[in-house]
Amino acid sequence: MTATLQGHRFRRVRAGLGGMLAVLALGASGLPWFTHEAQAQAGPNVPATPVQVAAAQREDVPVYLTGLGTVQAFNTVTVRAQVDGQLQKVLFTEGQMVKQGDVLAEIDPRSYQAAFDQATAKIQQDQANLNNAEAMLARDQKLASQDFASQQTLDTQRSTVEQLKAQVAQDQAARDAAAVQLSYTKLVAPLSGRTGVRLVDAGNIVHAADSTGLVVITQTQPISVVSPLPEAQLPLVHAALNAGAVPVTAFTGDGATELGSGTLSLISNQIDQASGTIQLKSTFPNSTESLWPGQFVSLRLQQQIVRNAVTIPSAAVQRGQAGFFVYVVGSDDVIQAHPVELGQIAAGRSIVRQGVAEGERVVTSGAYRLEPGIKVSIDDAPQAAPKR
């Protein structure tokens, strides 16, 4: 009888445990439905999730092509001696900004000055002979008109005058050549730019045949940036050029600091088949000399401007298994997930081609706690401005 009573108790306990497990299993299988339904039914009893939002807006958005480039001097010239002689003076400082026509150095001019003076004196001598011959020709012409001079005498004197005129012209050419040689004793800057390291010191003998030169001048204002472009993007750049001037902005290699703004000046006339790229050349005023020859920069080329585009903060864009989506806050402050088709994402803003309408509120902060159907409260705390 005792064994029978214990058997009944065991069956009751087992039945009770089985019922509890069934209830727990049912509750576990329906937990998400139960939670969401409970939240939906509880209404004010469940606190809303705080989020920050921003409204989708329409604006004109520039579309950019980006890449890397190398800064090149607009012009580079090596200043060389054009006559032989001793370098007497060096009148520039290494690294100095010079203007076109500035005297950079002087070569001993004495021998060239003497040659110029000699050519000048020869002109004076032959000019005096010419003046005398012209006076004699005038007398002979007067005498010939009175039959006191023969025609042969007149022709001979006229020939003498012409020969002396040619001699004076030759003397003037010789003096001009001597003046050019004398001018070469002063080495002047052929363009405005910045000097480099001095290659010859004062006191040395320099020659016109020297290959090293005196100094290298690089023109940095304006300056050029050469950058490769994938050939697939060539039609986009052609279309931009056909529409007008194409703005280009240069940044540091990490893209954090803007160095200058310029315009696209040319597209190379040939594609590099080895790399599948084509070279672009842009020109920058570079008034502050932020761009330096040989520097690597990040370029941003404005390909077009999308007019009246719907944009949202890039912080609102979420990535799911099916692609990009955003959380939209409805008029009742309940969350909805909208799949979106995006255009350019730049400067903290994203172009939305499809999925969000102008004026709709999208969640920009606090999205990690959200699911569709959850009620939210709007946090009006100011948001950090996106970096451009």
BELQUIPE-V347750 format. One record per pair of residues at least 6 apart in sequence whose C-alpha atoms are under 8 Angstrom apart, sorted by the first residue. I is the first residue (numbers start at 0). J is the second residue. Records with the same first field share a line. If there is no record, write none. Layout:
I=J + J
//
This chain:
35=372 + 373
38=45 + 373
39=373
47=373 + 374 + 375 + 376
48=368 + 369 + 373 + 374 + 375 + 376
49=365 + 375 + 376 + 377 + 378
50=362 + 363 + 364 + 365 + 366 + 375 + 376 + 377 + 378
51=362 + 363 + 364 + 365 + 377 + 378 + 379 + 380
52=360 + 361 + 362 + 363 + 364 + 377 + 378
53=311 + 312 + 360 + 361 + 362 + 363
54=311 + 357 + 358 + 359 + 360 + 361
55=309 + 310 + 311 + 355 + 356 + 357 + 358 + 359 + 360 + 361
56=308 + 309 + 310 + 311 + 357 + 358
57=307 + 308 + 309 + 310 + 357
58=306 + 307 + 308 + 309 + 310
59=304 + 305 + 306 + 307 + 308
60=304 + 305 + 306 + 307 + 308
61=301 + 302 + 303 + 304 + 305
62=301 + 302 + 303 + 304 + 305 + 343
63=299 + 300 + 301 + 302 + 303
64=299 + 300 + 301 + 302
65=297 + 298 + 299 + 300
66=226 + 227 + 228 + 297 + 298 + 299
67=226 + 227 + 252 + 295 + 296 + 297 + 298
68=224 + 225 + 226 + 227 + 295 + 296 + 297 + 298
69=224 + 225 + 226 + 292 + 293 + 294 + 295 + 296
70=222 + 223 + 224 + 225 + 290 + 291 + 292 + 293 + 294 + 295 + 296
71=222 + 223 + 224 + 225 + 291 + 292 + 293 + 294
72=217 + 218 + 219 + 222 + 223 + 291 + 292
73=217 + 218 + 219 + 220 + 221 + 222 + 223
74=217 + 218 + 219
75=215 + 216 + 217 + 218
76=189 + 215 + 216 + 217
77=212 + 213 + 214 + 215 + 216
78=186 + 188 + 189 + 212 + 213 + 214 + 215 + 216
79=186 + 207 + 209 + 210 + 211 + 212 + 213 + 214
80=183 + 184 + 186 + 205 + 206 + 207 + 209 + 212 + 213
81=183 + 184 + 206 + 207 + 208
82=180 + 183 + 184 + 205 + 206 + 207
83=204 + 205 + 206 + 207
84=106 + 107 + 204 + 205 + 206
85=106 + 107 + 201 + 202 + 203 + 204 + 205
86=104 + 105 + 106 + 107 + 200 + 201 + 202 + 203 + 204 + 205
87=104 + 105 + 106 + 107 + 201 + 202
88=104 + 105 + 106 + 201 + 202
89=103 + 104 + 105 + 200 + 201
90=102 + 103 + 104
91=103 + 104
92=194
93=194 + 195 + 196 + 197
94=193 + 194 + 195 + 196
95=193 + 194 + 195
96=191 + 192 + 193 + 194
97=188 + 191 + 192 + 193 + 194
98=188 + 190 + 191 + 192
99=187 + 188 + 189 + 190 + 191 + 192
100=187 + 188 + 189 + 190
101=187 + 188
102=185 + 186 + 187 + 188
103=185 + 186 + 187 + 188
104=185 + 186 + 187
105=184 + 185 + 186
106=184 + 185 + 186
107=184
108=181 + 184
111=177 + 180 + 181
112=177 + 181
114=177
115=174 + 177 + 178 + 181
118=170 + 171 + 173 + 174 + 177
119=170 + 171 + 174
121=170
122=167 + 170 + 171
125=163 + 166 + 167
126=163 + 164 + 167
128=163
129=160 + 163 + 164
132=156 + 159 + 160
133=157 + 160
135=156
136=153 + 156 + 157 + 160
139=148 + 152 + 153 + 156
140=148 + 153
142=148
143=149 + 150 + 153
190=216 + 218
191=218
192=216 + 217 + 218 + 219 + 220
193=216 + 217 + 218 + 219
194=214 + 215 + 216 + 217
195=214 + 215 + 216 + 217
196=214 + 215
197=213 + 214
198=211 + 212 + 213 + 214
199=212 + 213 + 214
219=285 + 288 + 290 + 291 + 292
220=283 + 284 + 285 + 286 + 288
221=282 + 283 + 284 + 285 + 286
222=282 + 283 + 284 + 285 + 290
223=280 + 281 + 282 + 283
224=280 + 281 + 282 + 283
225=278 + 279 + 280 + 281
226=278 + 279 + 280 + 298
227=276 + 277 + 278 + 279
228=276 + 277 + 278 + 279
229=275 + 276 + 277
230=270 + 275 + 276 + 277
233=277
235=302
236=302
239=245 + 302 + 303
244=262 + 263
245=262 + 263 + 300 + 301 + 302
246=260 + 261 + 262 + 263 + 300 + 301
247=260 + 261 + 262 + 263 + 281 + 298 + 299 + 300 + 301
248=257 + 258 + 259 + 260 + 261 + 298 + 299 + 300
249=257 + 258 + 259 + 260 + 296 + 297 + 298 + 299
250=256 + 257 + 258 + 259 + 296 + 297 + 298 + 299
251=257 + 258 + 295 + 296 + 297
252=295 + 296 + 297
253=297
254=297
258=289 + 290
259=283 + 285 + 289 + 290
260=283 + 284
261=281 + 282 + 283 + 284
262=281 + 282 + 283
263=279 + 280 + 281 + 282
264=279 + 280 + 281 + 282
265=279 + 280 + 281
266=277 + 278 + 279 + 280
267=277 + 278 + 279 + 280
269=277
270=276 + 277 + 278
271=277
308=350 + 351 + 352
309=350 + 351 + 352 + 355 + 356 + 357
310=348 + 349 + 350 + 351
311=348 + 349 + 350 + 351 + 361
312=347 + 348 + 349 + 363
313=344 + 347 + 348 + 349
314=347 + 363 + 364
315=325 + 326 + 361 + 362 + 363 + 364
316=323 + 324 + 325 + 363
317=323 + 324 + 325
318=324
322=338
323=338 + 339 + 340 + 341
324=336 + 337 + 338 + 339
325=336 + 337 + 338 + 339 + 361 + 362
326=334 + 335 + 336 + 337 + 361 + 362 + 366 + 371
327=334 + 335 + 336 + 337 + 359 + 360 + 361 + 362
328=334 + 335 + 359 + 360 + 361 + 362 + 375
329=335 + 359 + 360
331=374
332=374 + 375 + 376
333=371 + 372 + 373 + 374 + 375
334=369 + 370 + 371 + 372 + 373 + 374 + 375
335=370 + 371 + 372
336=370 + 371
337=354 + 355
338=354
339=351 + 352 + 353 + 354 + 355
340=351 + 352 + 353 + 354
341=349 + 350 + 351 + 352 + 353
342=349 + 350 + 351 + 352
343=349 + 350
344=350
345=387
346=385 + 386 + 387
347=385 + 386 + 387
//
